[in-house]
Amino acid sequence: GFRSYALFRCEFNSSDLNDIEYIYSEYFNKLEIARFSSSLGKYVGYTELGVKNAERWNSDPSELARRKAEKETYCKHNIDIW
């Protein structure tokens, strides 16, 4: 069967939240199809399916707002740990 899953990560360049990049990636059968990058502020697609999904997600302000908010949720509270 096909497997679809998502991963997210925070890349810390410093302890300043502005210097942290939050990346949310969508995978399908172990292949990254699309990614949201907080530095770009939008999705980028890497496959035909990913490009279609990225276009749809990028046209939805609430989807983008949710991902942007996740940067703070997932990354900010880990600053002190790192």
Backbone hydrogen bonds, N-H to C=O, Kabsch-Sander energy under -0.5 kcal/mol:
donor,donor_aa,acceptor,acceptor_aa,energy
5,Y,27,Y,-1.9
7,L,25,S,-2.4
9,R,23,I,-2.4
11,E,21,E,-3.0
12,F,10,C,-0.7
13,N,11,E,-0.6
13,N,19,D,-0.7
19,D,16,D,-1.9
20,I,17,L,-1.4
21,E,11,E,-2.2
22,Y,20,I,-0.5
23,I,9,R,-2.9
23,I,21,E,-0.5
24,Y,36,F,-2.5
25,S,7,L,-3.5
25,S,23,I,-0.5
26,E,34,A,-3.0
27,Y,5,Y,-3.6
28,F,31,L,-2.4
29,N,3,R,-3.7
31,L,28,F,-1.4
33,I,26,E,-2.6
33,I,31,L,-0.5
34,A,26,E,-1.4
35,R,44,V,-2.4
36,F,24,Y,-3.3
37,S,35,R,-0.5
37,S,42,K,-1.8
38,S,22,Y,-2.6
41,G,37,S,-2.7
42,K,37,S,-0.9
44,V,35,R,-2.6
46,Y,33,I,-3.5
47,T,33,I,-1.1
51,V,47,T,-3.1
52,K,48,E,-1.9
53,N,49,L,-2.5
54,A,50,G,-3.0
55,E,51,V,-2.4
56,R,52,K,-1.9
57,W,53,N,-3.1
58,N,54,A,-2.9
59,S,55,E,-1.0
60,D,57,W,-1.6
63,E,60,D,-0.6
64,L,60,D,-1.9
65,A,61,P,-2.4
66,R,62,S,-1.9
67,R,63,E,-2.0
68,K,64,L,-2.5
69,A,65,A,-2.1
70,E,66,R,-1.6
71,K,67,R,-1.0
72,E,68,K,-0.7
73,T,69,A,-2.0
74,Y,70,E,-3.4
75,C,70,E,-0.5
75,C,71,K,-2.4
76,K,71,K,-0.8
76,K,72,E,-0.9
77,H,72,E,-0.6
78,N,75,C,-1.3
79,I,75,C,-0.6
79,I,76,K,-1.4
82,W,78,N,-2.3
